[in-house]
Amino acid sequence: MTLHYPTPANEAKRLEALHRLRILDGRLPSGMDRICSVAQDLFQVPVVLMVFLGERSAWIKSGSQPDLTEAPRDPSFCNYTIMHDEVFVVNDAKADQRFTNHPYVTATPSLRFYAGAPFVTEPGIRIGSICLVDHVPRDFTPRQMKLLVNLARLAVDELWLHHLQQTGLTDTEAIRPMGVNLDFQIEPTLTAAQIRAGRGMVNWSVRELAEAAGVAPITVKRLEAKPADLGANNVSAEAVRGALERAGVEFVFEADANPGVRPRRAGH
């Protein structure tokens, strides 16, 4: 069975970016294991994959397995994910005409649900994706899409850091394409005090904040009890931050001042 898949218009540049990061030369950084583990816990899916698309092969990281497995590129759903910056979701592949007869869908167990967020290393360049797979149809909410995008961005940060370590470079400008800012460089780090202050501003209990963020109440308590900042790769903190921002809290990061909060101004 011949499978046809879409190809980005900038495929040559995309492949160049993939090989520049030397992802296929060896094992992925250990931080990728943690991201896969968080994704599995967060979304409660049986399968989490990281896929990097070469010219003819899909290089796949499955769960906590450190090595990449090579497979034919043709059947990979990631081919569709790398066409756009947005999350690609197939709620029920068996009911989707594009995939009804796909070998992954007709297999046992079958792929029924798929959600993938692309690894965007620079504007318009998507070298692969983090993918969620289930054997039953599922819905996928906008909040879940945002969380999956955040995990993909964290994975890209891990890849850049790994590349820096492998090449011995200390100046990110030496490898970072012009106009691309790494998330770990520009994203201010949330503090426990900001979460406590934000929760107080909207007059929420710990349980109310936990429900709004989609995390357990004990997670909120642990975040609020931390003595230092919450770290750039804290997915739970990002979920709590998103819930408070939707409730009207603006997190403030200004030079020569402690991080704080204030009511979100109209138009922001």
C-alpha positions in Angstrom: 0.0 0.0 0.0 1.5 3.3 -1.1 0.9 6.2 1.3 0.9 9.8 0.3 1.7 12.5 2.8 2.1 16.3 2.6 5.6 17.8 2.5 6.5 21.3 3.7 7.5 23.8 1.0 10.8 24.4 2.9 11.6 20.7 3.2 15.3 21.1 2.3 15.8 23.8 5.0 13.9 21.7 7.5 16.1 18.7 6.9 19.2 20.9 7.2 18.0 22.2 10.6 17.4 18.6 11.8 20.9 17.5 10.8 22.5 20.7 12.3 21.2 19.7 15.7 22.8 16.3 15.3 19.7 14.7 16.9 20.1 11.5 14.9 23.7 11.0 15.8 23.1 9.5 19.3 20.8 9.5 22.3 18.5 12.3 23.1 19.1 14.4 26.3 17.6 12.9 29.5 15.3 15.8 29.8 13.2 14.4 27.0 12.4 11.3 29.1 11.0 13.6 31.8 8.9 15.4 29.2 7.4 12.1 27.9 6.7 11.0 31.5 4.9 14.3 32.3 2.9 14.1 29.1 1.8 10.5 29.9 0.7 11.5 33.4 -0.9 14.8 32.3 -3.0 13.5 29.4 -3.5 9.9 30.6 -2.7 8.3 27.3 -1.1 4.8 26.8 1.5 6.1 24.2 3.7 9.2 24.1 6.1 9.5 21.2 8.7 12.0 20.0 9.2 11.8 16.3 11.9 13.4 14.1 11.3 13.2 10.4 14.3 12.6 8.1 14.3 12.4 4.3 12.8 8.9 4.2 12.7 7.8 7.8 10.9 8.7 10.9 13.2 8.5 14.0 11.0 7.6 17.0 11.5 8.0 20.7 9.0 5.9 22.7 8.4 6.8 26.4 11.5 6.4 28.5 13.5 4.5 25.9 16.6 6.7 25.4 17.5 5.5 21.9 15.7 6.4 18.6 14.1 3.7 16.5 14.1 4.1 12.8 10.9 3.5 10.9 9.5 4.3 7.4 8.4 7.9 7.2 5.4 7.3 4.9 2.9 6.2 7.6 3.8 8.7 10.2 1.0 11.0 11.4 3.8 13.5 12.2 3.9 14.3 8.5 0.7 16.2 9.0 1.8 17.8 12.3 4.9 19.5 10.8 2.8 21.3 8.2 1.7 23.9 10.7 2.7 25.5 14.0 -0.7 24.5 15.6 -1.5 21.2 17.3 -2.7 18.5 14.9 -5.6 16.5 16.3 -7.4 13.5 15.0 -10.2 12.7 17.5 -11.2 9.4 15.8 -9.0 8.2 13.0 -11.4 5.5 12.0 -14.1 8.2 11.3 -11.6 10.5 9.4 -11.6 9.8 5.7 -7.9 10.6 5.5 -7.0 7.8 7.8 -9.8 5.2 7.6 -7.6 2.7 5.7 -4.3 3.7 7.3 -2.3 0.7 8.5 -2.0 2.1 12.0 -5.8 2.5 12.1 -6.6 -1.0 10.8 -3.9 -2.6 13.0 -4.6 -4.3 16.3 -4.6 -2.4 18.7 -5.6 0.4 16.4 -4.6 4.1 16.5 -7.9 5.9 17.1 -6.8 9.2 18.7 -3.8 11.3 17.8 -2.6 14.7 18.9 0.8 16.1 17.9 2.6 19.4 18.6 5.5 20.3 16.3 9.0 21.0 17.4 9.5 24.5 16.0 13.3 25.3 16.1 12.9 28.5 14.1 10.1 30.3 12.3 8.6 27.9 9.8 11.0 25.1 10.6 9.4 22.0 12.2 11.8 19.1 12.6 9.3 16.7 14.3 6.7 16.5 17.1 5.6 15.2 20.4 2.7 12.9 19.9 -0.1 11.5 22.0 -1.8 8.2 20.9 -4.8 6.3 22.2 -6.6 3.3 21.1 -10.0 4.8 21.7 -11.5 8.1 20.3 -11.0 11.1 22.6 -11.8 14.8 22.8 -8.9 17.3 23.1 -9.6 20.7 24.6 -7.9 24.0 23.8 -6.3 24.0 27.3 -4.9 20.6 26.6 -3.6 21.8 23.2 -1.8 24.7 25.0 -0.2 22.3 27.5 1.0 20.1 24.6 2.5 23.1 22.8 4.3 24.0 26.0 5.8 20.5 26.3 7.0 20.7 22.6 8.6 24.1 23.4 10.4 22.6 26.4 11.6 19.7 24.3 13.1 22.2 21.8 14.8 24.0 24.6 16.3 20.6 25.7 17.5 19.9 22.2 19.3 23.3 21.9 20.9 22.9 25.4 22.0 19.4 24.4 23.5 20.7 21.2 25.4 23.4 23.1 26.8 20.7 25.5 27.8 18.4 22.6 29.5 21.0 20.6 31.2 22.8 23.5 29.7 26.1 22.4 28.9 28.7 25.1 27.5 31.4 22.9 24.1 30.5 21.7 24.4 33.1 18.9 26.9 30.7 17.3 24.2 28.1 16.6 20.9 29.9 16.9 19.3 31.0 13.6 18.9 34.8 13.3 15.6 36.0 14.9 15.0 33.0 17.0 14.9 33.3 20.8 15.1 30.3 23.0 12.3 30.0 25.5 14.6 29.3 28.4 16.3 32.6 27.7 13.4 34.9 27.5 10.6 33.4 29.6 10.5 34.9 33.1 10.4 32.3 35.8 7.3 32.2 38.0 7.7 32.3 41.8 5.7 30.7 44.6 4.9 34.1 46.0 3.3 35.2 42.7 1.0 32.1 42.8 0.0 32.9 46.4 -0.6 36.5 45.6 -2.5 35.7 42.4 -4.7 33.2 44.1 -5.5 35.8 46.8 -6.2 38.5 44.2 -9.0 36.4 42.7 -10.1 35.1 46.1 -9.7 31.4 45.1 -9.2 28.5 47.5 -6.4 26.0 46.7 -9.0 23.6 45.4 -10.6 26.2 43.2 -7.2 27.0 41.6 -6.4 23.4 41.2 -9.7 22.7 39.4 -9.2 25.7 37.1 -5.6 24.6 36.3 -6.5 20.9 35.9 -4.0 19.8 38.6 -4.3 18.2 42.0 -4.8 20.5 45.1 -1.6 19.0 46.6 0.3 20.2 43.5 -0.9 23.8 44.1 0.2 23.5 47.8 3.6 22.2 46.8 4.1 25.0 44.3 3.1 27.7 46.8 5.5 26.2 49.4 8.6 26.2 47.3 11.2 28.6 48.6 12.7 29.7 45.2 11.4 30.2 41.7 9.5 27.3 40.1 11.8 26.6 37.2 11.4 27.1 33.5 10.4 23.5 32.8 7.6 23.2 35.4 4.5 22.2 33.4 2.2 22.3 36.5 3.4 25.8 37.3 2.5 26.8 33.7 -1.0 25.3 34.1 -1.5 27.2 37.3 -0.2 30.4 35.7 -2.6 30.0 32.7 -5.6 29.5 35.0 -4.7 32.7 37.0 -4.1 34.7 33.8 -7.5 33.6 32.5 -9.0 34.8 35.8 -7.6 38.3 35.3 -4.2 38.1 36.9 -1.2 39.7 35.2 2.3 38.5 36.3 4.8 41.3 36.5 8.5 40.9 35.8 10.4 44.1 36.0 14.1 44.9 36.3 15.4 45.8 39.8 12.1 44.7 41.4 10.7 41.5 42.9 8.3 39.6 40.6 4.7 40.5 41.4 1.1 40.4 40.2 -1.5 43.0 39.3 -5.0 43.0 37.8 -4.8 42.5 34.1 -5.4 45.8 32.3 -8.1 46.2 29.7 -6.9 45.3 26.2 -4.1 43.0 27.5 
